[in-house]
């Protein structure tokens, strides 16, 4: 057997393990529907949103987004009370990745159906924080916060670890395209440029703090990840990269100033992204996340 034989076999096994962990047990079926169903797409084949959401850097960006989103107490209360982030973290990851895949690469009809499904879920998620403040997941302001935390995280991770950095105009294109999805979900006043994104964070700052639920989330995601111990060694660089990409004020709020050094964090994130990119390197595995051959 040639040297490439066992390497290709290992890559295929790693790719399958990563894909099924991210996409869930029905991932291959969902992927086929997303990419093989003919019809108009919201975004064309060269859209910035496809480049960002189809890159391995989304692994780092997704973890950063969860940490950043947790700093809004009302949004965090909804996650803690209804999403099962401790009881079913992989199920939540699979649902999130499937939503991104459908709305980024799927047909317009399937994208809207996914939006309608999530909006219906949001209507049922409501309650009170531990200090008695009411919240509802359908609140446009909370939806906007969740969106800007995600958009900033995916964009930051791609600009640091992605295959080819976006130019200023392309970064604005990404924000406008991801903003289209957020508006469809019910968000309002969505930033569509990097300047507007920065202003949006400034506007939310008075509402942000590390609640007990946020600190618990950081503990769970960084120190108690739901992974076998050997796999945690590979997860550590990814987590370090995500923490390093957080704004300094967010690291301080979450008590993560010493968790990752300036040197190791970016290096860890780059290493983790390269490893994921290699693992998902085959067309068979990467098809769920990126579809470079079909037109929009």
N, C-alpha and C positions, 0 to 999 in steps of 0.2 A: 504494500500500500504506500502511495506517495506521501510525502510529508504534509501535503495539503489535506489529505484524507482525514486523519484524526483531528486536525485543527478545525476542519469544516464541520466534523461531527460534533465537536465540543461547542463550536459556535452555534450550531443548530439547536443543541440542547439548551444552551444558555438563552438563546433567543426565544425558544418556546416557553421556558420557565418565566422569563421576564414578561412576555406577552400575556400569558394566561394570568399572571399575578396582577398585571395592570388592567387588563380588559375583562377579567372574570371568566367563568366557565363557558359563557356564550359568546366569547370574544370573536372567535373565527366566524361564527354565523353573522354577528353584527358587522364585522369587517366586510364580508361579502356583500351585504346589503348596502353599506355605505358606498363602496367603490364600484360595485357592479350594476347598480340600478341606474338605468339611463334617465336623463332629465336635466333640467336647468339647475345650476348650483348658485348659491348666494355669492360665491367668490370664485374667480377664474383661476386657471392653473398657475399663474405667476403672482398671485396675490401675496402680499406680505404676511397675512395671517396664516397662510399655508406654510410658508417657510418657518415661521416661529413655532407654530403648534406641531409641525412635523419634525422638529429637531429633538435630539436626545437631551438637550438642555432643559426641556420642559420638566424633567425629573427634579432637577435642582430648583427650578422656578416654582413648581407645584408645592414643594415643601416650604419654600420661603413664603408663598402666598398663604398657606395655612397658619404659619406663625404670625404673619402680619395681620391677617384678618381677625385673629383672636384678640387683638388689642381694642376692638370695639365691644364693650360689655354686652350690648344688646344683641349684636350678631353672634357673639360667643355663647350667650345663653341659649339661643336657638339651636346652635350646633350641639352643645352639651346636652340639651334636653331632648333632642329629636333625631339626630343623625347617627348615633351609635358610633362615634369616633373611637371609643375604647372597645365596645362590644363587637363591632363589625367594621374595623378600619379598612380592610381590603374590599369589602362590599362598597363602602363609600368611595374608595379610589376608583373602582371599576365604573361606578355610576358617573363619576366626574369625567373620567377619560372617555367614556362613551358619549357623554354630552358634547365634549369638545370635538370629538371625531365627527359626530353627525352634523353639528352646526358649522364646522369648518370645511368638511369634505363632502358631506351628503347632499342629496337633492334638496331643492327648495321645499318640496312637499314634506320630506322626512325631517328637515330642520325645523319647520314650523310645528310639526307634530311633536317633536321633542320639546320645543319651547312650551307648547300648550300643556304637555304632561308635567313639566317642572313648575309651571305657574299654578297648576292645580294642587301640587304638593305644597307649594309655598302658602297657599290659602289656608291650609290646615295647620300650619306650624305657627303657633302663637302661645304666649304664656307670660310669665313674669320672671325677672331676674331675682337673684337671691336677696337683693335689697328692695324688692317690690316694684320695680319699674316694669311697665308692660312692654312687650315687644311682639311684632308679627313679621314673619319672613317676607311677606309681600310689601312691606313698607318700602317705598321707592328710595328713601335715603339709605336704608340698610343695603338694599340691592346695589346702589351705586357704590357704597363702600366696598362691598365684596368684589365688585367689578374692578375698581381702580387698584385694589390690592393684588388681584390676579393679573391684570394687564401690566402693571408696573413690574411684577415679579417675573412673568414670562418674558417681558421685553428685556429686563435687566439681565436675566440668565442667558438669553440668546446673545445679547451684546457682549457678554463676558466669555461665554463658552460655546456659542453657536458656530456653525461651519463658516459663515461669512457675515460679518457685521452689517447691519442695516445702516444706510445713510440717513441723514436727518429727515428727508422727505419720506423715505420708506418707513421710518419709525412712526411718523405721523399717520402714514397710510395704515399701519398696523393698528394704531389706536382708534382710527376711524372705523376700521372693519370690525374689530372686537367690540367697539362701542355699539355697532349696529345690533349685535347679538344681545348686549346688555339692555338696550332700549326695548327690544322685543320681549325681554323678560320682565320689564316694568321699571327699570331704572330711569332716572331723570337727570338732566344736566350732566351728561356723560362727557368727559374730556375727549377731544379728538386730536389734540396736539400734545407734544411733550411739555410745552409751556403751560397748557391748561391742566395737564396731569399734576404738575408740581403745585399749581394753585389749589387743586382739589385736595391734595394732602394737607396743605396749610389750612384749608377750611375745616377739615375734620379733626385737626389736632386737639381742640378743646374737649372733644368727645372721647378721646382715646385714653385708655389706662389698662394696666395689667391686672385684670380681675383674678380671683382665685382659680376660676375655670381656665383662664388663659395660661396661668403659670402651670396648671396641671397638664394642659395640652402640650406646652413646651417640654415638660418633663417626660411625657409619654412619647412624643415624637422623636426626641433627641436621645433620651437615656433609656427608654424602655420600648424601643420599636418592636412591633409584633413580628419578629423574625427569629429564625433559629440562630443560636449563638455564632456559628461559623459565618453565617451570612452577614451578621452585624459588622464584621470587620470590613466588608465591602461597602456597607451602608455609611460607615463613619465618615469617609471622605465626602460623600454626597451631602451629608448633614452639615459638615464643616463648611462646605461651599455655600450652602443655603444661608447659614448664619452669617457668613462673611459678607454676603450680598445685602443683608438687612441694613436699613439706615441705622446710624449710631444711636439715635434716640430709641429705636425699637429694641435694639440689643440691650440697652440700659433698662428699659421698662421690664423686659423679660428676664433680667438678671443673667445675661449671656455675654457680658463684656469679656470674661476670661475663658469662655467656652472654646473659642477658636481664635488662634493668633492670626495676625494679618498675613503672615507668610504661608501658614499651612492651609488656611481657609480657601483662598483662591486656587492654590495648587491642588487641594483635595477636590474642589469642584470640577476643575479641569480633568483630573484623573478619572473621577466618577463618570463624567459626561463621555469621555473617550471610551470607557469600558462599556457603558450602555450602548453607545453608538456601534461598537464592535459587536456586542451581543445581538443587537437588532439589525445587524448589517445585511442580512439576507432579505431579498424582496418578499419572501414568504412572511417574515416576521414584521417587517416595517410597513407592510401594506395597510395595517390598521391605523397607523399614524400619518402616513404620507401617501399621496397618490399623484405622482408627478406626470403620469402619462395621459390622464383624462382631462378633457377641457371642461371649463365651467359653463 
